[in-house]
Amino acid sequence: MYYKEELGVELVNKVYKANWKHGKLIALKSINLTDEIIKEVVREVKIQQENDLNNAMIKLYGITSKTNSDEYLLVVEYAEGGSFNNYLKVNFPSLNWRDKYELAFQLSSAIEYLHERGIVHKDLHSSSILVQQNSIRLADSGLSKRIKDSSRTYLDTIPYTDPRGFDIEGISSDALEKYESNEKSNVYSVGVLFWELSSGKKPFSDKEYNSILAEEIAQGLREVIVDGTPKNYCILNESK
């Protein structure tokens, strides 16, 4: 396996691009390997194999390690567009509403595809969605929640989290860990992502992501519809 370049730091530690067999490009994500992570990887691979999720999700191949190193790496399909968040940072100025409708349709279709197979995404936000050849692909349905590094806390995804996952008496990572995501919580997250797609920026980017924001969201705080948003898109967003 030939390592071409380091792509940066996202949901996990370092992320690399590499050439695999027959010149196939893959992404390698550094992880802290535990028995729990191994079980979760096996579970994710099995889910993908049994449900033919290639059209909805980035393919997860397994785990490898660097030669003469203790660093373990998650082996996944490479998405040249990067995360949805980074894609919008680069491409938003050139996106028209036809493009946005298309991306919104792809996102909702991918989630619907999972739900039809009884699968709920457990960590849905703009960094767990990737763009491959201008098409939306979901990252693993919950593995990233297990392998997050110390630089990422539960606070980072507060705007995308179903408010029912917040414990208002004391909003904490424990409360979110105990909350079981369901189809409705996925729908809530999709609505937030639709807003992000319409605005080109992360939700509540003018606020600090903390327990105060979580409490405000739980009490009904929502982002304001962006000026110029077509009425039909507003209805689509509000329906989520």
Backbone hydrogen bonds, N-H to C=O, Kabsch-Sander energy under -0.5 kcal/mol:
donor,donor_aa,acceptor,acceptor_aa,energy
2,Y,19,N,-1.7
3,Y,1,M,-0.5
4,K,2,Y,-0.6
4,K,17,K,-2.1
5,E,17,K,-1.6
7,L,5,E,-0.5
7,L,15,V,-3.4
8,G,15,V,-1.3
10,E,13,N,-0.9
13,N,30,S,-1.2
15,V,8,G,-2.1
16,Y,28,L,-3.0
17,K,5,E,-3.0
18,A,26,I,-2.4
19,N,2,Y,-3.0
20,W,24,K,-3.3
23,G,20,W,-1.4
24,K,21,K,-1.6
26,I,18,A,-2.4
27,A,76,V,-2.7
28,L,16,Y,-2.6
29,K,74,L,-2.3
30,S,14,K,-3.0
30,S,28,L,-0.6
31,I,72,Y,-2.4
33,L,31,I,-0.8
38,I,34,T,-2.3
39,K,35,D,-2.2
40,E,36,E,-2.1
41,V,37,I,-2.7
42,V,38,I,-2.4
43,R,39,K,-2.2
44,E,40,E,-2.6
45,V,41,V,-2.7
46,K,42,V,-2.3
47,I,43,R,-2.5
48,Q,44,E,-2.4
49,Q,45,V,-2.4
50,E,46,K,-2.5
51,N,47,I,-1.5
52,D,48,Q,-0.9
53,L,48,Q,-1.0
56,A,53,L,-1.7
57,M,53,L,-3.1
58,I,138,L,-3.2
61,Y,59,K,-0.6
61,Y,75,V,-2.7
62,G,75,V,-1.3
64,T,73,L,-2.6
66,K,71,E,-2.0
69,S,66,K,-1.4
72,Y,31,I,-0.8
73,L,64,T,-3.2
74,L,29,K,-3.1
75,V,62,G,-3.0
76,V,27,A,-2.6
76,V,74,L,-0.6
77,E,59,K,-2.8
78,Y,25,L,-0.9
80,E,78,Y,-0.6
81,G,131,V,-2.0
82,G,79,A,-1.6
84,F,126,S,-0.6
84,F,129,I,-2.8
85,N,126,S,-2.1
87,Y,83,S,-2.8
88,L,84,F,-2.2
89,K,85,N,-1.6
90,V,86,N,-1.8
91,N,87,Y,-3.0
92,F,88,L,-2.2
94,S,91,N,-1.5
95,L,91,N,-0.6
95,L,92,F,-1.6
100,K,96,N,-2.1
101,Y,97,W,-2.7
102,E,98,R,-2.0
103,L,99,D,-2.4
104,A,100,K,-2.6
105,F,101,Y,-2.6
106,Q,102,E,-2.4
107,L,103,L,-2.4
108,S,104,A,-2.5
109,S,105,F,-2.4
110,A,106,Q,-2.2
111,I,107,L,-2.1
112,E,108,S,-2.4
113,Y,109,S,-2.3
114,L,110,A,-1.7
115,H,111,I,-2.6
116,E,112,E,-2.5
117,R,113,Y,-0.6
117,R,114,L,-1.3
118,G,115,H,-1.9
119,I,114,L,-2.5
122,K,141,S,-3.7
125,H,123,D,-0.7
128,S,125,H,-1.5
130,L,137,R,-3.4
131,V,82,G,-2.3
132,Q,130,L,-0.5
132,Q,135,S,-2.8
135,S,132,Q,-1.1
137,R,130,L,-2.8
138,L,56,A,-3.2
139,A,128,S,-2.8
145,K,142,G,-0.9
146,R,142,G,-0.6
146,R,143,L,-1.4
147,I,143,L,-1.4
149,D,11,L,-1.1
152,R,149,D,-1.8
156,D,153,T,-1.4
157,T,154,Y,-0.9
158,I,155,L,-1.5
160,Y,157,T,-1.2
161,T,157,T,-0.7
161,T,158,I,-1.4
165,G,162,D,-3.0
166,F,163,P,-2.0
168,I,166,F,-0.9
170,G,167,D,-1.9
176,L,172,S,-1.5
177,E,173,S,-2.5
178,K,174,D,-2.1
179,Y,175,A,-1.3
181,S,179,Y,-0.7
186,N,182,N,-1.8
187,V,183,E,-2.1
188,Y,184,K,-2.1
189,S,185,S,-2.0
190,V,186,N,-2.3
191,G,187,V,-2.0
192,V,188,Y,-1.7
193,L,189,S,-2.2
194,F,190,V,-2.4
195,W,191,G,-1.7
196,E,192,V,-2.2
197,L,193,L,-2.3
198,S,194,F,-1.9
199,S,195,W,-1.8
200,G,196,E,-2.7
205,S,202,K,-1.1
207,K,204,F,-1.9
210,N,208,E,-1.2
214,A,210,N,-2.1
215,E,211,S,-2.2
216,E,212,I,-2.2
217,I,213,L,-2.6
218,A,214,A,-2.4
219,Q,215,E,-1.4
220,G,217,I,-1.8
221,L,216,E,-2.6
229,T,226,V,-1.8
234,C,230,P,-2.1
235,I,231,K,-2.3
236,L,232,N,-2.1
237,N,233,Y,-2.8
238,E,234,C,-3.0
239,S,235,I,-2.1
240,K,236,L,-0.6
240,K,237,N,-1.1
